[in-house]
């Protein structure tokens, strides 16, 4: 190639780029809908104002609709397709996406102009809370700052799944949701708290917003925390007699086939209890039993270390008794205060089983399972965990008709039993970088526009995608401030400070 040829080629390329840039800059932001509900949108990549999850106003012939962009990407199109002279060989790049009309009447439109909606416009059309049910203002719309994010409290009558990786603000945000629920409704709440994160729900935090604090103040006396501390107001204790046969057998490591004789002895003890005859109320009593078989069960308990658990408390009020006849509206079960993982699993199973057994009372109750990958795991590590998982699955499948509503929270969604997750009609998704987890969630929560899941990888602290019965139009939300004390918490990273 000669220098002249190179100069000609360079001039042509410069002309091509200039033509393409000129066309791309003048691409109009337009939207088309064939059903008045979903729309396709295009816009110039230069000074792009549209955002995935953001709100837009669609205008045509004197009419205006509020819409939401649910997906947005880059596409390439031949410029000549629009009939522009001399542009047949030019391929332009533009933003292409899709969205939903939020307040339309089903009227189709073509080439409606598109512009970002001002927060005031969004608030005017979406800021109203549920008409007949309490609205839970958990924060504000992330892409319409200042517009309250108001959840329909009645939507929690369906199961809810909350997830986010470590550091996403999941624990804090769940606390916000529980506070608003306790302050604005009369729903009973039971929290399985493996990390002692919610033990402060009955105490106001320093510097709490005065308006929120005033609204929350009546709740403080309605919260009871059961923890493994003899000096606590509610020491976390169980009785061996509180457990059904399958759970007692699991605690003692008994298999009904492999350990036929010992299992039969245990079964006889349980039947005696049910018949109203003298019974074993505490595992340690097995050692002093009259029958050899019962004493052998006691020795098995000794060998397994079961009798060393501080959880047993035959002379103290039992957590099971509280769950059967509640005296507090919010019961926080501080699993994190227990000494062993086995005790945590046993208490979790006892709570879920007791609530299920009391289902015929039809007293509505929100059952919060934090760190659900440990309480109802996809692959239970032992028999007690397996029983707890089976009970959680049963509540997920049938609990709603009895007023038992699940709220499961985890940072590892693929490690939670899928039979629990698949029954959830609400999703609160915080930052999640795992493509595999996002793909699984997209499959399980198909009612959420697929494009909105992509935004989860870029969420900041306390930001979430909320969708389902609690917020029928999926939205990105910035969670608000806590009013009660936050328990748990990470170890301060003072070790990272520069040395003197």
Secondary structure, 3 states (H helix, E strand, C coil): CCHHHHHHHHHHHHHHHHHHHHHHHCCCCEEEECCCCEEEEEECCCCCCCCCCCEEEEEECCEEEEEEEEEEEEEEEEHHHHCCCCCCCCEEEEEEEEEEECCCCCCCEEEEEEEECCHHHHHHHHCCCCCCCCEEEEEEECCCCCCEEEEEHHHHHCCEEEECCCCCCHHHHHHHHHHHHHHHCCCEEEEECCCCCCCCCCCECCCCCHHHHHHHHHHHHHEEEEECCCCCCEECCECHHHCCHHHHHHHCCCCCCCCHHHHHHHHHHHHHHHCCCCCCCCHHHHHHCCCHHHHHHHHHHHHHCHHHCCCECCCCCCHHHHHHCCCCCEEEECHHHCCCHHHHHHHHHHHHHHHHHCHHHCCCEEEEECCHHHHCECCCCCHHHHHHHHHHHHHHHHHHHHCEEEEEEECCHHHECHHHHCCCCEEEECCCCCHHHHHHHHHHCCCCCHHHHHHHHHCCCCEEEEEECCEEEEEEEEECCCCECCCCCCCCCHHHCCCC
